Amino acid sequence: MTTPGRGSETGERTPWLPPRWFVVLAWKVHRALFRLTGGRRGLWRARPQRWGALRLTTTGRRSGQERSVIVGYLEDGPNLVTLAMNGWGEAEPAWWLNLQAQPRCEVQLADGTRHVVARAATGGERSRLWDRWRTVDKDLDGLARRRPTETAVVVLEPVPASREP
């Protein structure tokens, strides 16, 4: 048995993915659509059986500059949950490395902006949230097997209004 979100050598079916250049191009087109429409296109709310898209703005761990990326998310009560998957590539996504260095960040949703603090889910919480992602992506485990390390389940917790910057 494999750990959810961890690479495997078991010979289980690995779902097809387009070539890496295509994945990167799709990300660039998505961000360009968001910018060109002034944010009116490119973000959508999560629904019970469908992930949403949000814009995550972190502080660069080396540059100190703001860095933004659009990622998929699910809602878990007041929290937002995403996967640090980097398009199922081997490397950790830069935004996740940035959040590990500086967990406070901002998310822009289809209906507004929130200040949040990021952390990796662990133990039973991680398993529960991974299972939630499985309900919207039936190939999740197969895709995760493409990565040599466990895929972090990232929880974005709201910062109380009195502690916002």
N, C-alpha and C positions, 0 to 999 in steps of 0.2 A: 504494500500500500504506500502511496506517495503522500507527502505533505501537500495540502492544497496550495497552489501558487509556487511550487518549487519544480525545477527542472527534473527530468526523469530519463532513465535509460531502459525503461521497461518494454519498449517496442510498441507501446500504445499508439493509436492513430494520432498524428499531429495535423491539425487543420491547416489548410493552404492559406498562405498570405501572399499578397502581391509583392513584387521586388521592393527592396528597401528604398530605392530612388523614387518609386511611385508613392510610397507611404509618406516620405519627406515632402514630396511635391504636394500631396493632398493637404498636409498640415499648412504649408505655405499658402495655398489657395484659400483655405478656410480662414486663416488670419487676415489675408488680403480682403476677402469678402467682408469680414467684420469691420476692418478699418475703412474700406470704401463706402460702406453704408452707415458710417458713424455709429456702429454698434446696433443698428436695427435688425441686422441679420447675423446669424452665426451662433446665437445662444438660444437655448430652449429649456423649459422646465422638465424636471424628471417626473415620470408618472409611475404608477405601481409596477407595471411590467416593462418599463422603458427608461433607459438612462437619459439624463439631461446633459447639457453642455454649459460650462461656466468658464469665465476668464479669470485665471489665477495670476496675481501679480506678486512676485517675490522680490527680495533684495538679493542681488548677486553676491555670492559668498566671497568673491575676489574683487570684483569691481565696485561693489557697494551701490550699483545702479539698479533701478527697477527693471525687472524682466517679466514679461507677460507670456502666457501660454493658454491655449484653450484645451480643457480636459473634460472627459465624461465624469458624471457624478450620479450618486443616488442620495436620497434623503434618509436619515436615520434619526427621527425625532428632530431636534433643533440642529443636529450636526449634518454635515455634508461628507460624503465618503467617495474617494477616488482611488484608483490603482496606479502605483508608480511603475508603469509597464514600458514606457519608451517605445510604443508601437511594437511591443514584444521583441525588441532588439536586446542584445546582450547587456549593454551598459545601463547604468541607472540614469533616469532622466535628470537633466541639469536642475529642473525646478525642485525635484525632491532633494538633491544635494544642497540646494540653496535653503530649503525649509529646515533641513537638519541643522544648518548653521544658524539660521534666524527663523524660528517658527512663526512669528507674527507676520501676517500677510493680509491681502485684501482679495476678495472674490467679487466678481461682477456676475450677477445672475440676470436672467431675462427680465426680472421685475425689481431689480435694485442691487445695491452694493452692500457688502458686509465686511467687517473686520473679523478675522478669525485667527486662531492659533492651531498649528498643525502638529500632529503626533502620529506615530505608527501604532496601529491596533496590534494587540498581542493576545496570546492565549485564546480563551473562549470567545472573546469579543472579535478577534480576527477571524476565527472559524465561522462565527455567526454572520459576519459581514461578507466574507468570501462566499458563503452559501447564498446570501442575498444577490450578489453579483451573478452567481450561477443561474438564478431565475431569469435574468435578462440576457445572458450570454451562455448558451448551451455548450459552446466550444471553449469555455474559459480555462478549464484544466489542460486541455490539449494545447492551447495557445501559451499558457504559462510554462509548459514543458519545453518550450523553445528557449527559455532563459536559463542560464546556469545557476542563478541564485533565486531565492524566494522573492516573489513580487510583494512589495510592501503595500498594505492596505492603509491608506492615509485618511485619518479623521480630521476634519476641519471644524473645530468647535468655535461657536460665536464668542467674541470678546464682550463681556458685559459693557453696556453703554457707558458706565462711569469710568471704564478703563480704556476706552477707545482713544486713539491719538488725537 
